[in-house]
Amino acid sequence: MLPARIDSAAACAVAEGIQARCGRSLTLDARQVEFAGALGLQVLIAARRQWREAGHAFRVTGADEALFDICRTLGVAPAHIGAGPEEEAPA
């Protein structure tokens, strides 16, 4: 499960937790996320890209409209972090 805040203070721990699951499909639960900063979103974008290149699924589930709004405010399609329809995001 992702933490309530994915900000610069949490980004390293989130990245380490994600990397510990490398090599297999991964689904992250975003129901608790209340805030995500640019660095936090970058962690998710990079992880999604790495998983796709390795041929594994990477999904963020349980994201609510608040997280989608944060993504849009920062110019990131929710699909780029693994949330929302895949067809919105190029590989």
N, C-alpha and C positions, 0 to 999 in steps of 0.2 A: 504494500500500500504506500502511495506517495504521501509525504507529510503535508500538513496544512499550509505551510509556506515553502515554496521552492524559490528562494531568493539567493543572493550571493553567499550568504552564510551557510545555506543548506546545499548548495549546488555540488560541492565536492563529495559530500556524503551520499547524495542521491546518485551521482555518477559512479561512485565506487560500488554502491548497492546494485546498480544496473549491470555494471561490468562483471560482477561476481556471478551473474546468470548468463553470461555469454555462451554461445554455442547451442542454444535451443530457443524455441519460440518463447516469447515473453508477453504477458499481459499485466499491465500495471493498473491498480485501482486508484482513481483520482477523486473518489467521493469526498475525501477530507480536504482537498485543495481549496484554499480560500484566496491565495495570492501566488502568482508566479511572476518573477522578474525576467528580464531579457536573458540573463545567464542561466536561469533555470530552464527556460524554454530552449536555449541552445543545447543544454545537456540532452533534452528529449529529442530534439531534431537530429543531433549527432548520433544518438543511440539508434533511432529509427533508421537512419541511413546505413549505419554499420550492420544492423540486423538484416535489412533488405539485401545488402551486398552479399551477405553470408547465406542468403536464401531462407531466412527464418522470419516468422511472423513477429511483429512488434505492434502491440495495441495498447492504447490508454482507454480504459473503460470508466464509466461512472462520472465522466466530466459533465459539469453542468454549464448553464449559460454564462455564468460568471467567468469560468475559465475560457470559454470561447470568446467572450468579450475582451479579455486580457490579450488573447492571441491576436484578435483583429486590431486592437489598439496598437500592438507592436508590429503589425504588418505580417503576421504569421497565420497561414491557413491552419485551422485545427488539425487537418489531415497530416500536416508536416510534423506534428508531434505524435502522430499515431492515433489521434482521436477524430471521429467523424469519418465520412466516406472516403475511401482510398482514391477514388477517381478525381478528387479535388486536388490531389498532390502529385506532382511528377516525381518520378523515382530519383 
